[in-house]
């Protein structure tokens, strides 16, 4: 619960993009889900919290660069 609260707090700060000239940062929090059937009666079903942070810079009206990190959970 504490980890999820920390992630939500970080997301709240990063959710509103901060614009300073041509620089921006942001983030998001979500959920990932995987379901797989191994075919031998062994099924996998897992849900976890995901988050990402990103930032970028617009060098020119037609050219920009962005760096991002996404954690998809376990």
C-alpha positions as CSV (number, residue, x, y, z in Angstrom):
1,X,0.0,0.0,0.0
2,X,2.8,2.4,0.8
3,X,4.5,1.7,-2.5
4,X,1.3,2.4,-4.4
5,X,0.7,5.6,-2.5
6,X,4.3,6.8,-3.3
7,X,3.8,6.0,-7.0
8,X,0.4,7.9,-7.0
9,X,2.1,10.9,-5.2
10,X,4.9,10.9,-7.8
11,X,2.3,10.6,-10.6
12,X,0.3,13.5,-9.3
13,X,3.3,15.7,-9.4
14,X,4.4,14.5,-12.9
15,X,0.9,14.3,-14.4
16,X,0.6,18.0,-15.1
17,X,3.4,18.6,-17.7
18,X,5.8,21.3,-16.6
19,X,6.6,23.6,-19.6
20,X,9.7,25.7,-19.4
21,X,10.4,27.1,-22.9
22,X,10.7,23.9,-25.0
23,X,11.3,21.4,-22.2
24,X,8.6,19.1,-20.8
25,X,8.3,16.3,-18.3
26,X,5.4,14.0,-17.4
27,X,4.4,10.6,-16.1
28,X,1.6,8.1,-15.7
29,X,0.4,5.3,-13.5
30,X,-1.6,2.3,-14.8
31,X,-2.2,-1.4,-14.6
32,X,-0.8,-4.3,-16.5
33,X,-2.4,-7.7,-17.0
34,X,-1.1,-10.9,-18.5
35,X,-3.1,-14.1,-19.1
36,X,-1.5,-17.1,-20.7
37,X,-2.5,-20.7,-21.3
38,X,0.5,-23.0,-21.3
39,X,-1.6,-25.8,-22.9
40,X,-0.9,-28.4,-20.2
41,X,-3.6,-27.2,-17.7
42,X,-1.2,-24.6,-16.3
43,X,-2.7,-21.1,-16.6
44,X,-1.0,-17.8,-15.8
45,X,-3.0,-14.7,-14.7
46,X,-1.2,-11.7,-13.2
47,X,-2.1,-8.1,-12.6
48,X,0.4,-5.4,-11.4
49,X,0.7,-1.6,-11.2
50,X,2.8,0.2,-13.8
51,X,4.3,3.6,-14.0
52,X,6.4,5.7,-16.3
53,X,8.2,9.0,-16.4
54,X,9.3,10.9,-19.5
55,X,10.9,14.1,-20.6
56,X,11.8,15.8,-23.8
57,X,13.0,18.9,-25.5
58,X,11.8,20.5,-28.8
59,X,14.9,21.7,-30.7
60,X,12.9,23.0,-33.7
61,X,9.2,23.1,-34.6
62,X,9.8,20.0,-36.7
63,X,12.3,18.1,-34.5
64,X,12.2,17.0,-30.8
65,X,13.7,14.3,-28.6
66,X,12.1,12.4,-25.8
67,X,13.5,10.0,-23.2
68,X,11.1,7.7,-21.2
69,X,11.2,4.9,-18.6
70,X,8.3,2.5,-18.1
71,X,8.1,-0.1,-15.4
72,X,5.5,-2.8,-16.3
73,X,5.6,-4.6,-13.0
74,X,6.6,-8.1,-12.2
